[in-house]
Amino acid sequence: MRDNGTSTGIQWGLIVFGALFGLVCAVLILTEVLSPTLWFTVIAMACLVLSQALAIRSKRRSR
């Protein structure tokens, strides 16, 4: 089956979303707008970005 690039586009979108959301949450936590117990949200977004980056990398290597 041929890859039409849609899933790669979605993965790039998830990378951008995860990075921006994680960064905004980190800034809000550091400025004490949000509770410090929400660091798990930043860690979860970092894991999302990492997983999508690795998925894109594996697709490029398989071509």
C-alpha positions in Angstrom: 0.0 0.0 0.0 1.3 3.4 -0.9 1.6 6.1 1.7 0.0 9.4 0.7 1.6 11.5 3.4 -1.6 12.1 5.4 -0.4 10.2 8.5 2.9 12.0 8.3 1.1 15.3 8.2 -1.0 14.3 11.2 2.2 13.3 13.1 3.8 16.7 12.3 0.6 18.4 13.6 0.8 16.4 16.8 4.5 17.4 17.2 3.6 21.1 16.8 0.6 20.8 19.1 2.5 18.9 21.8 5.5 21.2 21.7 3.3 24.4 21.9 1.0 23.0 24.6 3.8 21.7 26.7 5.7 25.0 26.4 2.6 27.1 27.4 1.9 24.8 30.4 5.6 25.0 31.5 5.5 28.8 31.3 2.3 29.0 33.2 3.6 26.6 35.9 6.9 28.6 36.2 5.0 31.9 36.6 2.8 30.2 39.2 -0.5 30.6 37.3 -1.0 26.9 37.3 -0.3 24.4 40.1 3.1 22.9 40.2 1.5 19.4 40.4 0.6 19.8 36.7 4.2 19.0 35.5 2.9 15.6 34.4 1.1 17.5 31.6 4.4 18.9 30.4 6.0 15.4 30.6 3.1 13.9 28.7 3.4 16.4 25.9 7.2 15.7 25.7 6.4 12.0 25.4 3.9 12.7 22.6 6.4 14.8 20.7 9.1 12.2 21.1 6.9 9.3 20.0 5.7 11.2 16.9 9.3 12.2 16.0 10.4 8.6 16.3 7.5 7.4 14.1 8.4 9.9 11.4 12.0 8.9 11.6 11.2 5.2 11.2 9.0 5.9 8.2 11.8 7.9 6.5 14.3 5.1 7.2 11.9 2.4 5.7 11.6 4.3 2.4 
